Amino acid sequence: MSAFVKEGFAPPAWLASPHVQSILPSAPLRRAMVLRRAQPLCERSEPLVLDCGSGVRLGAYYAEPSRGADRLVMLLHGWEGSADSQYLLSIGQHLLTHGYAVLRLNFRDHGATHHLNPGLFHSCRIDEVVGAVAAVQKQHSEKSLSLVGYSLGGNFALRVALRAPQHDLHIRQVVAVCPVLDPARTLRALEVGPYVYRRYFVHKWRNSLLQKCAAWPLLYDRADFLKDASLTEMTEALVLQHAGFTDLESYLNGYALVDDVLQPLRVRSRIIAALDDPIIPSNDLERLAQPQALTITPVARGGHCGFLNDLAGPSWADEYIRRQLHAAHA
């Protein structure tokens, strides 16, 4: 049986709102402070293009402490984030400071990688992320490998863990922060919740699709991506036209983690979930299978991938993740 292990996180009053916790990490002031703190990580990061099999290439950045490292953490960002998202820079710098090598992966069509592959990104492209992890493991076979993912990246990390035995992946631990659990319910939460979230994702997604058109003008017509539509309508049109699905429900079910999906999990994994997350319904935690390898850490506050104690420093989640990774190596 998996364990529910509650943890306390008490942000100051001005950071207590779940919307502040969810929105502030993307605010320019917080980003400027994170970039300043993460300067060593950025300076030590080398760009990579990973061969993920079947002709797929994904971009990444790799950094190692000056004294070397025997532990490597692969970081996976959320939808329409990137390897340079502030939460990846924040945790990446925190782990680098504590002696970990850090690899920040860009999913297909995230970051400046739209030119690498002709096909569009969608959330069921798990095979190429498994391939990326396999490529990293092969290149760094002397290092103990762990995965840390945020939001959709947390969902991907858990699905990689499910497939680890079949692909001979040796993953020490997975930590998923506010992972997408039931995509259909997350999509509904975005549609009926505060407009600011919907506007944010539609704006970023449209910009990404236009970059894809610019990279592959013979494959995509930019006019198709500029039509006024809800997030649900955009998702349905794109997965039906470009991802080979017959309906939206099949696509959303294709990367869901609820019900019995996680039952075969054998890799030591932990889900960190804020109960006030405005994007991931917290009652979906009760719908997860409970394999022995899984620990679920519900936290009363934190918003969506926030967990901020202040504007400048590492988040509560950064330090909590570091402690969990350290314990896995003890």
Rosetta blueprint (number, residue, H / E / L):
1 M L
2 S L
3 A E
4 F E
5 V L
6 K L
7 E E
8 G L
9 F L
10 A L
11 P L
12 P L
13 A H
14 W H
15 L H
16 A L
17 S L
18 P H
19 H H
20 V H
21 Q H
22 S H
23 I H
24 L H
25 P H
26 S H
27 A L
28 P H
29 L H
30 R H
31 R H
32 A H
33 M H
34 V H
35 L H
36 R H
37 R H
38 A L
39 Q H
40 P H
41 L H
42 C H
43 E H
44 R H
45 S L
46 E E
47 P E
48 L E
49 V E
50 L E
51 D E
52 C L
53 G L
54 S L
55 G L
56 V L
57 R E
58 L E
59 G E
60 A E
61 Y E
62 Y E
63 A E
64 E L
65 P L
66 S L
67 R L
68 G L
69 A L
70 D L
71 R E
72 L E
73 V E
74 M E
75 L E
76 L E
77 H L
78 G L
79 W L
80 E L
81 G L
82 S L
83 A L
84 D L
85 S L
86 Q H
87 Y H
88 L H
89 L H
90 S H
91 I H
92 G H
93 Q H
94 H H
95 L H
96 L H
97 T H
98 H L
99 G L
100 Y L
101 A E
102 V E
103 L E
104 R E
105 L E
106 N L
107 F L
108 R L
109 D L
110 H L
111 G L
112 A L
113 T L
114 H L
115 H L
116 L L
117 N L
118 P L
119 G L
120 L L
121 F L
122 H L
123 S L
124 C L
125 R L
126 I H
127 D H
128 E H
129 V H
130 V H
131 G H
132 A H
133 V H
134 A H
135 A H
136 V H
137 Q H
138 K H
139 Q H
140 H L
141 S L
142 E L
143 K L
144 S E
145 L E
146 S E
147 L E
148 V E
149 G E
150 Y E
151 S L
152 L H
153 G H
154 G H
155 N H
156 F H
157 A H
158 L H
159 R H
160 V H
161 A H
162 L H
163 R H
164 A L
165 P L
166 Q L
167 H L
168 D L
169 L L
170 H L
171 I E
172 R E
173 Q E
174 V E
175 V E
176 A E
177 V E
178 C L
179 P L
180 V L
181 L L
182 D L
183 P H
184 A H
185 R H
186 T H
187 L H
188 R H
189 A H
190 L H
191 E H
192 V H
193 G L
194 P L
195 Y H
196 V H
197 Y H
198 R H
199 R H
200 Y H
201 F H
202 V H
203 H H
204 K H
205 W H
206 R H
207 N H
208 S H
209 L H
210 L H
211 Q H
212 K H
213 C H
214 A H
215 A H
216 W L
217 P L
218 L L
219 L L
220 Y L
221 D L
222 R H
223 A H
224 D H
225 F H
226 L L
227 K L
228 D L
229 A L
230 S L
231 L H
232 T H
233 E H
234 M H
235 T H
236 E H
237 A H
238 L H
239 V H
240 L H
241 Q H
242 H H
243 A L
244 G L
245 F L
246 T L
247 D L
248 L H
249 E H
250 S H
251 Y H
252 L H
253 N H
254 G L
255 Y L
256 A L
257 L L
258 V L
259 D E
260 D L
261 V L
262 L L
263 Q L
264 P L
265 L L
266 R L
267 V L
268 R L
269 S E
270 R E
271 I E
272 I E
273 A E
274 A E
275 L L
276 D L
277 D L
278 P L
279 I L
280 I L
281 P L
282 S H
283 N H
284 D H
285 L H
286 E H
287 R H
288 L E
289 A L
290 Q L
291 P L
292 Q L
293 A L
294 L E
295 T E
296 I E
297 T E
298 P E
299 V E
300 A L
301 R L
302 G L
303 G L
304 H L
305 C L
306 G L
307 F L
308 L L
309 N L
310 D L
311 L L
312 A L
313 G L
314 P L
315 S L
316 W H
317 A H
318 D H
319 E H
320 Y H
321 I H
322 R H
323 R H
324 Q H
325 L H
326 H H
327 A H
328 A H
329 H H
330 A L
